[in-house]
Amino acid sequence: EIDQLGRRNDAKVDQLGIGNYSNVNQDGRRNEADVNQFGVGNDSDIDQYGRRNSSTVNQLGFTNEANVLQVGFDNTASILQVGIDNRADQVQFGIDNNATAIQFGEDNYSLQSQAGENNTALAVQLGEGNQSYQLQLGEDNSAVHLQDGQSNLAITSQNGEQNFSLIVQDGALNGALTTQTGQLHMSFVNQTGIGNISLVNQSN
């Protein structure tokens, strides 16, 4: 289903398989949505309000779910899901924010929520049952999560300007929480193995 209000909005949906569902709502000017679904029971929902927002969803497999909400100007959202029962949620308010979620495997979950200007979030998940949460408020913040394995948990919360967080997890049952408030903080976490825990809290 495609609903569009405004001027020069563009939406394209390609589906191949059984029981795939896609919903696109766009209100504003020059928003773009591109959805490709191949498989069985995949679900995609894109809502965009404003101008020049862009969303791309590619799903290959079974019962994957992708949800995108963008409000503002020049925001970009991208989701790639290959596998079974993966879910990605992206929420962006503001200007020039960018969110990318890449999921290969089964039962992975990614949440990217950004408000402000020029924030960037990247989540790459390979394996099964990994969870990634990226929450950013402010300007010019960046969060990167790279997960390979099973049941890893990564959380980044940033509030301020020009903060950077990187979490890399290779293994199983690892947990990492990074919280940064203020300006110009940098955090690098690398976990390899099973059951490692990391807590980072920086403020100024």
Disulfide bonds with the S-S distance in Angstrom:
none
